[in-house]
Amino acid sequence: MTPFGALVIDVLGGNIRVTLAGSNYAVTYHKPRSSPQLLAKSLPVNEDRHASMTQGEFLALAWRAANDKARELGWVV
């Protein structure tokens, strides 16, 4: 379990993928060389009514978790 609850954070090559356990929520971020920040490559399309949070809540937490991981990896300052 991460400090972000049931979020699972995986680093896959140059991508950071964040998923919410027990839901269909997943988002993948990458850090282009020309960008000072992470950018989302794929976002969840539909609301998961069985998830423990809304899609918006998931995306807000996922963004924070991915940025923390990117800082840890030295991808962003």
N, C-alpha and C positions, 0 to 999 in steps of 0.2 A: 504494500500500500504506500502510495506517495503522499507528500504533504497536501496534495490536491485531491485526496480522497480516493475514489475508485478509478482515477485516470491512470492509464497505462501509457508510458512514454518510451518509445523505441527510436533508436538512431539507426537508420538504414542508409548507408553510404552518405550522401550529402543531404539527406532528408531527415526530418524529425516527424514521426507519426505519433499522434495522440489519439487514444481511443477511450471510450467509457465502457468499463466492464458491464456486461449484461444489457448492452444496447447496440443499436446500429450506428451510433455516433462515432465518426472518425474524421480526422483532418490531418493533412500532410503539409508541412511547411518546408521551405528550402531557403537558402541564403545565396542569391545571385551575387557574383563578384561586384557588379555595378550598383548594388543596393546596400545601404547601411543597416537594413533590418530584414527580418524574416518576411517571406511572402507565402500566402496560402496557395497550394497547388490544387487541392481538392477539398471540398467542403461537404458536410452532410446536406442532403437535399430535402429530406422529409423529417417532420417532427416524429419522434419515437414516443408514443403515448405510454409505453411501459418503462421508460427510462426514469431514473431517479431525479432528473433535472430537465429543464427545457433545452431546446436546441441553442437558444441564446445564452443561457447559463453555461452550457457546455463549451461553446465557442469562446466565451470570456475566460473561463478557467483554462482551456486548452492553450490559448494565446499566452497567458502568464506562464504556464508550465513549459511550453516550448521555448519561450524567451529565457527562462531560467536555465534550461538545458543548453541552449545556444551560448549563453554566457559561460557556463561551466566548461563547454568545449572550446571556448575562445573564438567563436564565430562572430559574436557581437560584443560590444563594450557595455 
